[in-house]
């Protein structure tokens, strides 16, 4: 995993902080403080791209709906196909809630 290079006390603390959030409003408040608007938007966009790829949408449709670059779409697609299943875990859990 790429993130293993960052693994340690600081990253554990960040993940523990995220896991401590109890609802969407707390997430809004925490992420508003910890990240820039562009960082938050990029993360949200990647998840949206992953969801659309999982639904079988074309690159053209994804670009039109999300405004993501084809580079971003390709990177997300590569993670879905060859990554560590992080997107898969989240996408499956989101489907369960729908």
C-alpha positions as CSV (number, residue, x, y, z in Angstrom):
1,X,0.0,0.0,0.0
2,X,1.2,3.5,-0.8
3,X,-0.1,4.8,2.4
4,X,2.2,2.5,4.4
5,X,5.0,5.1,3.7
6,X,2.9,7.6,5.9
7,X,1.8,5.1,8.5
8,X,2.6,6.2,12.0
9,X,1.4,8.1,15.0
10,X,0.2,11.2,13.2
11,X,-1.8,9.4,10.6
12,X,-3.3,7.0,13.2
13,X,-4.4,10.2,15.1
14,X,-6.0,11.6,12.0
15,X,-7.9,8.3,11.3
16,X,-8.9,8.0,14.9
17,X,-10.3,11.5,14.8
18,X,-12.3,10.8,11.7
19,X,-13.6,7.6,13.2
20,X,-14.7,9.5,16.3
21,X,-17.1,11.7,14.3
22,X,-20.7,10.7,15.1
23,X,-22.7,12.3,12.3
24,X,-22.6,14.2,9.0
25,X,-22.7,17.6,10.7
26,X,-19.6,16.7,12.8
27,X,-17.9,15.7,9.5
28,X,-18.8,19.0,7.9
29,X,-17.4,20.9,10.9
30,X,-14.2,18.8,11.2
31,X,-13.4,18.8,7.5
32,X,-14.1,22.6,7.3
33,X,-11.4,23.1,9.9
34,X,-8.8,20.5,8.7
35,X,-8.9,20.8,4.9
36,X,-9.1,23.4,2.2
37,X,-12.2,23.7,0.0
38,X,-10.2,22.3,-2.9
39,X,-9.0,19.3,-0.9
40,X,-12.5,18.4,0.2
41,X,-13.8,18.9,-3.3
42,X,-11.1,16.7,-4.7
43,X,-11.9,13.9,-2.3
44,X,-15.6,14.1,-2.9
45,X,-15.1,14.2,-6.7
46,X,-12.9,11.0,-6.6
47,X,-15.5,9.1,-4.6
48,X,-18.2,10.3,-7.1
49,X,-16.1,9.2,-10.0
50,X,-15.6,5.8,-8.3
51,X,-19.3,5.4,-7.9
52,X,-20.0,6.2,-11.5
53,X,-17.2,3.9,-12.7
54,X,-18.7,1.1,-10.5
55,X,-22.1,1.8,-12.2
56,X,-20.4,1.2,-15.6
57,X,-20.6,4.9,-16.8
58,X,-18.3,6.0,-19.6
59,X,-15.5,8.4,-19.3
60,X,-17.4,10.9,-21.3
61,X,-20.5,10.8,-19.1
62,X,-18.2,11.0,-16.0
63,X,-16.4,14.0,-17.3
64,X,-19.7,15.7,-18.1
65,X,-21.3,15.0,-14.8
66,X,-18.4,15.4,-12.4
67,X,-16.0,17.8,-14.3
68,X,-13.2,15.4,-13.3
69,X,-10.2,15.1,-15.7
70,X,-9.6,12.0,-17.6
71,X,-6.4,11.6,-15.5
72,X,-8.4,11.6,-12.3
73,X,-10.9,9.1,-13.8
74,X,-8.0,6.8,-14.9
75,X,-6.4,7.0,-11.5
76,X,-9.6,6.1,-9.7
77,X,-10.3,3.3,-12.2
78,X,-6.8,1.9,-11.6
79,X,-7.5,2.0,-7.8
80,X,-10.8,0.2,-8.3
81,X,-9.1,-2.5,-10.4
82,X,-5.7,-2.9,-8.7
83,X,-5.9,-1.0,-5.5
84,X,-6.3,-2.2,-1.9
85,X,-10.2,-2.3,-2.1
86,X,-10.7,0.9,-0.1
87,X,-13.1,2.2,-2.7
88,X,-14.8,-1.2,-2.9
89,X,-15.4,-1.3,0.9
90,X,-17.0,2.1,0.9
91,X,-19.0,1.7,-2.3
92,X,-20.4,-1.6,-1.0
93,X,-21.4,-0.1,2.3
94,X,-23.0,2.9,0.6
95,X,-25.0,0.6,-1.6
96,X,-26.2,-1.3,1.5
97,X,-27.5,2.0,3.0
98,X,-29.5,2.9,-0.2
